[in-house]
Amino acid sequence: MEPSPQPALCPRCQRSMHPALVRTDIWREGRLYVVEDVPAYICDLCLEQFYDEDVTDALRRLNEDGFSSIEPKREMVVPVFSLEGRVKRALTSGRPE
């Protein structure tokens, strides 16, 4: 199978993109899963990551299988931070004040 052609420009900011292997996170049923070695295109300006159709399908299948179709490569401990008290304009009931 041939790789998908590289997008000419970033769909978000219209700048050039370059191919790279990235890491992405997926939340499923309150659990965090990290997927490494994901082929992506990264915008040179806004750093947004984009996946081609094959990569998107592979990530979707992995998620639909509940991550049970393969063994994890490794496990990691993830610190959790909060922005509580660090944002000048807080949200009330999900709406800006």
Stockholm file with secondary structure:
# STOCKHOLM 1.0

chainA/1-97         MEPSPQPALCPRCQRSMHPALVRTDIWREGRLYVVEDVPAYICDLCLEQFYDEDVTDALRRLNEDGFSSIEPKREMVVPVFSLEGRVKRALTSGRPE
#=GR chainA/1-97 SS CCCCCCCSSCTTTCCCEEEEEEEEEEEETTEEEEEEEEEEEEETTTCCEECCHHHHHHHHHHHHTTTCSSCCSCCCCCCCCCCTTTCSSCEETTEEC
#=GC SS_cons        CCCCCCCSSCTTTCCCEEEEEEEEEEEETTEEEEEEEEEEEEETTTCCEECCHHHHHHHHHHHHTTTCSSCCSCCCCCCCCCCTTTCSSCEETTEEC
//
